[in-house]
Amino acid sequence: MNGKIALRGADGITVTSESDQEVKALLLPFTVVRDARGLVCKEGSAPYSCSVEQLQAAIKKGGAFFATVTIKDGVAVQIEDISEK
């Protein structure tokens, strides 16, 4: 699903699509976060990978991020193509 990411509680996010469809998903330690542009993840080389905690911290700082989120059984298993759209 493509859309804007917002934090939901301590361990979750919502993804809101352009058509205003909102989907909730849990963030778990094994959720893969890939950031080709280096907006959230800045260590290593592109595509950058980082932790769920780094993503949460970036969103908490007021970042308005859009991404492609793969959700299976209510869990965000992969977050990629992060942009500030």
Sequence and secondary structure as in RCSB ss.txt:
>XXXX:A:sequence
MNGKIALRGADGITVTSESDQEVKALLLPFTVVRDARGLVCKEGSAPYSCSVEQLQAAIKKGGAFFATVTIKDGV
AVQIEDISEK
>XXXX:A:secstr
 EEEEEE SSSEEEEE TT  EEEEE  TT EEEETT SS  SSSSSEEE HHHHHHHHHTT  EEEEEEEETTE
EEEEEEEE  
